[in-house]
Amino acid sequence: MDMVTTSAPGKVHLIGEHAVVYGEPAIIAAVGMRCFVSAEKSDKVSVVFKQGGYENELPVEEVRGIGNKASDLWEDGNKSGDFSNVFDFCKGNKFCEVSIGTVLNDLGINEGVSINIDQNVPLGSGLGSSAAYSVALIKAISELFGKNLSLEEVNRIAYRLEQFKHGKPSGGDNSTCCFGGLVWFQKGNPNTIKSMKEEIPYKLENFVLAYTKKPEKTTGELVQMVMNLEPEYREPRIKALGRATLEMREALKAKDFGKVKELINLAQEKLAELKVSIPEIDKVCEKVKEIGGAAKGCGALGGGVVLCYHEDKEKLIGTIKSFGIEPWEADLAVEGVRKE
Ligand code: MEV
């Protein structure tokens, strides 16, 4: 096989981010922006990451060593409860080598590979760019070397990569990028990853994304911030988000968009109380609410996109534009990882 190209979508939380880390359910949609990864056999490991403005070439052994080092640092972090060393090690474009090395190690591949990344999920947007990349990368390398991985296996390795980037993530992001569609996700032993296609067979419309700014903190840091809140303060809010997710499932099934809006606005209120919102997100949410819609920050927050809903989409778009923000109208519940 000469070259394999794969792609995986980003994701957007309709509801449940942060609470999902504590075992509450989340509803997550695969979003119609994709990360494309091409893989070709080579005698070294080389990577070209267009959007990161990054190119590098290293011997296979060195890249596998980088993957092992990330794994050791994560294990240390897991013992001490402080993942800052693995976060620092994986920062920025170094994650290219960490991820490729980890996949080669996991699949027992001792050959080189040339990787080309075309990332169309905006970085730092709360739309799961790292999860989409990881899933597409694993699929590309495994297909190139004839490893017949199931989606569950792709997802298992992707979760490992997400751990290096985010410490102890829920696994919701990579699961949605891998399986696609609209996913009911709950962390557990094992995780619940359920397609909501039968319950909610219709197309989700009138949702628009508004990008605020690049988060100053990483997902791992924002998750840690919530963890550092006093449990007596945090827990009732996490539980409220969990209840809202259960209600959201029923509201979507019943096509009760009045209730959907109420729940989106409630989710934003709780996320703000968990101190992960920022003034730029708050402002957009308040304005959308004022015109009779609903809006909430997405992913880890700290910036990134706001998910906005209004029955009158044109009015919503006009409101978002009034902030000088160009709205993104991406499809929701799209196909998961695939070979192109
Ligand atoms: C990040 O996209 C979503 C969080 O809930 C973290 C996670 O689920 O691992 C904040």
Boltz pocket constraint, residues with backbone or C-beta under 6 A from the ligand:
constraints:
  - pocket:
      binder: B
      contacts: [[A, 16], [A, 17], [A, 18], [A, 19], [A, 20], [A, 21], [A, 126], [A, 128], [A, 166], [A, 168], [A, 169], [A, 170], [A, 171], [A, 172], [A, 173], [A, 219], [A, 223], [A, 298], [A, 299], [A, 300]]
      max_distance: 6.0
